[in-house]
Amino acid sequence: MGLVVWIANRRKSTPGFVYIDDNFSAMVGKAMTFYPRYQRLFPTDQAELLELWNILRVDHELGKQVFGRVLVIIGFEVDANTMTFTMPQSKLTELLAGLKEFTAASSSKRLPRHPLLRFMEIAGWVNWAFNVYPLLKPALSHLYEKIGGKSNLKALVYVNHGIARDLVWFRGHVRNSAGVHILESLDWDVHEADVEAFCDASLSGLGIYFPAIGLGYQSNIPTAAPPPEVIFYFEALCVCWCLHRVADLVRQNGRVQARRIAIWTDNENTFHIFNSLRAKPGYNEILKSSVDVLIANRFQLRVLLIPGKQNIVADALSRWRNDIATAHHNATHPGNNLIIDSQLSPPEIPVYK
């Protein structure tokens, strides 16, 4: 089918995209052409592709030549006018009921146990839903941790509280989500960001720096015991705190207008978990809190990596070296003196062991 599409593109740029052996495209609804073999009108691109298939002797049948304003593609409803991917209501209801049954406590209030195979089925089911709900990937963190290294598909495995919390969080967002808006999901460059911030953490504190508005935040590190890789936890928490601060600044009389947010970190692990939205359970609540902010405010986020030696102001703020932070900002942004706020604290993130 890849070769057939290549021929079609060389011949007349007909198909839009391909999934296995299915071809899809979109065009203006009034552009219709009569196709003799099936004695009916089709969108012009579709009719031309069918004619090419005839030339190449590619078999096809009427029942599979569908078109309309909304099509079901690999189980999802694709609306060509609203530019959205959504899950059909029947599939959504089935998914939510399946997850509720999977985590339902027994009469003795104990969480259930299921064969390992059922855990794998749930993971596959939720992964399929990520096509429409990509921000909800943290929902499988504890489940993957639980089944890692296990191979006996019939062995009974307990659902733990971490799995239950993650899947309840997933269900809550799915019930309130309209799906993926394609136009809002396009990639964008960092220079197109509405807000640019720099984050850093040390064993002394957290630092956030908004260069464009000359604003810095710093805080002591939380007292709750983090996972073993302490600095990684604080670096990730700092990015999460930054998102919360952007949301607060937007609410404060529109001081910041934000839709696209670019956050720089000098910690590679933090960069990876925010770009994959996958982390070990000890860090997963940070991701979930961040996703809550993104969804509630319809933010789009890019977390980028910067060398530590270039992250001067955020690093200085995290170490309470406000003299260095102020001097560097004022030198690079003359006339826009740096204001440092040390009164706020990062969000309270539960630390589950």
C-alpha positions in Angstrom: 0.0 0.0 0.0 3.0 2.3 0.6 4.0 1.8 -3.1 0.4 2.4 -4.2 0.3 5.7 -2.3 3.6 6.7 -3.7 2.3 6.1 -7.2 -0.9 8.1 -6.4 1.2 11.0 -5.1 3.4 10.9 -8.2 0.4 10.8 -10.4 -1.9 13.3 -8.8 -1.3 13.9 -5.1 -4.6 12.1 -4.2 -4.4 10.4 -0.8 -3.9 12.3 2.4 -2.5 9.6 4.8 -2.4 5.9 5.2 -2.9 3.6 8.2 -1.9 0.0 7.2 -4.1 -0.5 4.1 -6.6 2.3 4.8 -6.4 5.6 2.9 -7.8 8.9 4.3 -8.0 12.5 3.2 -10.1 15.6 3.6 -11.5 18.0 1.1 -14.3 20.5 0.5 -17.6 18.8 0.7 -19.0 20.1 -2.6 -16.1 18.7 -4.7 -17.9 15.5 -5.8 -17.3 13.2 -8.8 -19.5 10.5 -10.3 -17.8 7.1 -10.1 -19.3 4.7 -12.7 -18.5 1.4 -11.2 -20.5 2.1 -8.0 -23.0 4.4 -9.8 -22.8 7.1 -7.2 -21.0 10.4 -6.3 -17.8 10.3 -4.3 -15.5 13.1 -3.1 -13.3 13.8 -6.1 -10.1 12.6 -4.4 -11.7 9.4 -3.4 -13.1 8.8 -6.9 -9.7 9.4 -8.5 -8.0 7.0 -6.1 -10.6 4.3 -6.9 -9.8 4.8 -10.6 -6.1 4.4 -9.9 -6.8 1.2 -8.0 -8.7 -0.1 -11.0 -5.6 0.6 -13.2 -3.3 -1.1 -10.7 -5.9 -4.0 -10.2 -6.2 -3.3 -6.5 -9.4 -5.0 -5.2 -12.0 -2.8 -3.5 -15.7 -3.0 -2.6 -18.4 -0.4 -2.1 -19.0 -1.1 1.6 -15.6 0.1 2.5 -15.6 3.3 0.4 -17.1 5.6 3.1 -17.0 9.4 3.5 -18.8 12.0 5.6 -18.2 14.9 8.0 -17.5 12.4 10.8 -15.7 9.1 10.2 -14.7 6.3 12.6 -11.0 5.7 12.1 -9.3 2.9 14.2 -12.2 3.2 16.6 -12.2 7.0 17.0 -14.6 9.5 15.7 -12.7 12.0 13.4 -14.7 15.2 12.7 -13.3 17.0 9.6 -15.1 20.3 10.5 -14.3 20.7 14.2 -10.9 19.1 13.6 -11.2 16.7 16.6 -10.5 13.1 17.5 -13.0 11.8 20.0 -14.0 8.4 21.4 -17.5 7.1 20.5 -19.7 7.3 23.5 -20.3 3.5 23.5 -16.6 2.8 23.6 -16.0 5.5 26.2 -18.7 4.0 28.5 -17.3 0.5 28.0 -13.8 1.7 28.9 -14.9 3.6 32.0 -16.9 0.6 33.2 -14.0 -1.7 32.6 -11.6 0.4 34.6 -14.1 0.8 37.5 -14.6 -3.0 37.6 -10.8 -3.6 37.6 -10.2 -1.4 40.6 -13.4 -2.0 42.5 -12.8 -3.0 46.2 -14.4 -6.3 47.4 -16.9 -6.5 50.2 -14.0 -6.8 52.6 -12.7 -3.4 51.3 -9.6 -5.0 49.9 -8.6 -4.1 46.4 -9.1 -6.9 43.9 -6.7 -9.2 42.3 -6.7 -10.3 38.7 -4.7 -12.6 36.4 -1.6 -11.0 35.0 -3.2 -11.3 31.6 -6.0 -8.9 32.7 -3.5 -6.3 33.8 -1.9 -6.5 30.3 -5.4 -6.1 28.7 -6.1 -3.0 30.8 -2.7 -1.6 29.9 -3.4 -2.1 26.2 -6.9 -0.7 26.5 -5.7 2.5 28.2 -2.8 2.8 25.8 -5.3 2.7 22.9 -7.2 5.6 24.6 -4.0 7.7 24.7 -4.5 8.3 20.9 -7.3 10.7 22.1 -6.1 11.5 25.6 -2.3 11.8 25.2 -1.8 13.9 28.3 -3.1 11.1 30.5 -0.1 8.8 30.1 0.8 9.0 33.8 -2.2 6.8 34.4 -0.2 3.6 33.8 2.8 4.3 36.0 1.9 2.1 38.9 0.4 -0.6 36.7 3.6 -1.0 34.7 5.6 -1.0 38.0 3.4 -3.8 39.4 3.6 -6.1 36.4 7.2 -5.5 35.5 9.2 -8.8 35.3 6.2 -11.0 35.6 5.4 -13.6 32.9 2.9 -16.1 34.2 -0.3 -14.9 32.6 -2.5 -16.9 34.9 -0.9 -15.7 38.1 -3.1 -13.6 40.3 -1.8 -10.1 41.0 -3.2 -7.6 43.5 -4.4 -4.1 42.4 -2.6 -1.7 44.7 -3.6 1.7 45.8 -1.2 3.4 43.4 -2.9 1.7 40.4 -6.3 2.6 41.8 -5.4 6.3 42.2 -3.9 6.5 38.8 -6.9 4.9 37.0 -9.4 7.0 39.0 -7.5 10.1 37.9 -7.6 8.9 34.3 -11.4 8.2 34.5 -12.0 11.6 36.0 -10.3 13.5 33.2 -11.7 11.2 30.4 -15.3 11.9 31.6 -14.7 15.7 31.2 -12.6 15.7 28.0 -13.8 16.5 24.5 -10.8 14.6 23.0 -8.0 15.9 20.9 -8.3 19.1 18.9 -6.0 18.5 16.0 -5.2 22.2 15.3 -4.2 22.7 18.9 -2.0 19.6 18.9 0.4 20.8 16.1 4.1 21.1 17.0 5.4 24.6 17.5 8.9 26.1 18.0 10.1 27.6 21.2 10.2 31.2 19.7 6.4 30.9 19.3 5.9 30.4 23.1 3.7 32.9 24.9 5.7 32.3 28.1 9.3 31.3 28.5 10.7 30.3 31.9 13.8 28.7 33.4 13.8 26.3 36.3 16.5 24.9 38.6 16.8 23.2 41.9 19.5 22.6 44.5 19.5 21.1 47.9 18.9 24.6 49.2 15.9 25.5 47.2 13.9 25.9 44.0 14.2 28.8 41.5 12.0 29.9 38.7 12.9 32.8 36.3 10.7 34.6 33.8 13.1 36.8 31.9 10.6 38.7 29.7 8.7 40.1 32.7 11.6 40.3 35.0 10.2 38.0 37.6 11.8 35.4 39.8 10.5 33.0 42.4 12.4 31.0 45.0 11.4 28.6 47.7 12.9 26.3 50.3 12.7 22.6 49.4 9.7 20.7 50.6 10.1 18.8 53.9 8.2 15.7 52.6 10.6 12.8 51.9 11.2 12.4 48.2 12.4 9.3 46.3 16.1 8.3 46.6 17.2 10.5 43.6 16.6 13.7 45.6 17.8 16.3 43.2 15.9 14.8 40.3 12.7 15.0 42.3 13.2 18.7 43.1 14.1 19.5 39.5 10.9 17.9 38.3 8.9 19.5 41.1 10.3 22.9 40.1 8.9 22.5 36.5 5.5 21.6 38.0 5.6 24.6 40.3 6.4 26.8 37.3 3.3 25.6 35.6 1.2 26.4 38.6 2.8 29.9 38.8 2.0 30.5 35.1 -1.7 29.6 35.8 -1.8 31.9 38.8 -0.2 34.8 36.8 -2.8 34.3 34.1 -5.6 34.6 36.6 -4.0 37.7 38.3 -5.6 40.4 36.1 -4.2 38.9 33.0 -0.7 39.8 33.9 0.5 37.0 31.6 -1.3 35.9 28.5 -0.4 32.3 28.0 -1.3 29.4 25.8 2.1 28.0 24.7 4.6 27.6 27.5 8.3 26.8 27.1 10.2 25.8 30.3 13.9 25.2 30.3 15.6 22.8 32.7 19.2 21.6 33.0 18.2 18.2 34.4 18.1 15.5 31.7 15.8 13.2 33.6 13.2 16.0 34.1 13.4 16.8 30.4 12.7 13.1 29.6 9.7 12.5 31.9 7.9 15.7 30.8 8.4 14.9 27.2 7.3 11.3 27.5 4.8 11.8 30.4 6.1 8.6 31.8 7.9 8.3 35.2 8.4 5.9 38.0 5.7 5.9 40.7 7.8 8.1 43.0 7.6 11.0 40.5 4.3 10.3 39.0 2.3 12.6 41.2 4.4 15.5 39.9 3.4 14.6 36.3 -0.3 14.2 37.3 -0.3 17.6 39.0 1.3 19.2 35.9 -1.2 17.6 33.6 -4.1 18.8 35.8 -2.8 22.4 35.2 -2.4 21.9 31.5 -5.9 20.5 31.0 -7.6 23.0 33.3 -6.0 26.0 31.5 -5.7 24.5 28.0 -2.0 25.1 28.1 0.5 23.6 25.6 3.8 22.8 27.1 7.3 22.2 25.8 10.1 21.3 28.3 13.5 21.9 26.9 17.1 21.1 28.0 19.7 23.8 28.7 23.3 23.4 29.8 23.6 24.1 33.5 26.2 26.8 33.0 23.7 28.7 30.9 20.9 28.5 33.4 22.5 31.2 35.5 19.5 33.1 37.0 17.4 30.1 37.9 20.4 28.4 39.5 21.3 31.5 41.5 17.7 31.8 42.7 17.7 28.1 43.8 20.9 28.8 45.9 19.5 32.0 47.3 22.3 34.0 45.5 20.0 36.9 44.7 22.9 39.2 44.0 24.1 37.0 41.2 20.5 36.6 39.8 19.8 40.3 39.9 23.1 41.3 38.4 22.9 38.9 35.5 19.2 39.8 34.7 19.8 43.5 34.9 22.8 43.2 32.7 21.0 41.3 30.0 17.6 43.1 30.3 18.5 46.8 31.0 15.6 48.9 32.2 13.7 45.7 33.3 14.9 45.2 36.8 14.4 41.7 38.3 11.7 41.3 41.0 12.2 38.3 43.3 9.3 36.7 45.2 10.3 34.4 48.1 6.9 34.2 49.8 5.4 31.4 47.8 5.8 27.6 48.1 5.5 24.9 45.5 2.3 22.8 45.3 1.9 20.1 47.9 2.6 16.9 46.0 1.8 13.6 47.8 4.9 11.4 48.2 3.8 7.8 48.0 6.4 5.1 49.1 
